[in-house]
Amino acid sequence: MSLSMRMNVEFVLCTVHRIILKLRRIALNALGRESSFRRSIRQKSRRAAMNDQYMVSVLAAAFSNSTLS
């Protein structure tokens, strides 16, 4: 593999890693904003993984009063 190809692969992997970290931060913030289930973020995360209705409420909490508009 040539040097330029290795550099491109490293750049893509670095970019993907940053995107995953950003998505993780967004998910943690969404869990923190959800207030109907007063538990730790770890417990909220597990509940959202098992309960689709709760996951919808987490997403609704994340995007309510959001600055995305």
N, C-alpha and C positions, 0 to 999 in steps of 0.2 A: 504494500500500500504506500502510495506516495505521501510526502510530507503535507502537501496541500489538501489531500483527501483526508488525512488524519486530523488536520486542523479543522476542516469542515465538520467532521463527525464530532469532534470535541465541542465545537461551537453549538451544534444542534443539541447535544446532550446537556450542555450547560443551560441552554434556553428552555428545554423541556423541564429541567430540574427547577428553574425559576418559576415556570408556569404552575407546576405542581405545588410548590411552596405557597404561591399566591392563592391558589384554590383552597388549600388547606387553611390558610388564614381566614378566607371568606367563610368557610364552613364553621370554623371555631367561633367567629364573630356572630354568625347566625344562631348558633346554639346558645351563645351567651345572651342574645337579645330576646330569645323565646322565654316567656315567663309563666306559662300555664303549668309547667312541671318543674317545681323548685328542687332541683337536684344538681349534682356536679355535672360539668360538661361531659365527662366520661360516661356517666349514666344517661344523660340526654342523647349522646351519640349512639349508645347501644340501643336505646329505645327507638330512636329514629330509624336505625337499621332494621328493626323488627316490626315496626308499626308504620305503615304507609300514611295513615291518617295523621299521625304525629309528625311525620316528616313534612307533610304539607303545611302543618301549622308552623313548623320551624322556618320553612321557606317564606310563608306569609309574613312572619315576624321579621325576617331579614329584609324583605322588600317593602314593608310598610314604612311610610315616612322616609323613604330612601331619597338620596340625592342623585339618582340615576336619570331623572327626567330632564 
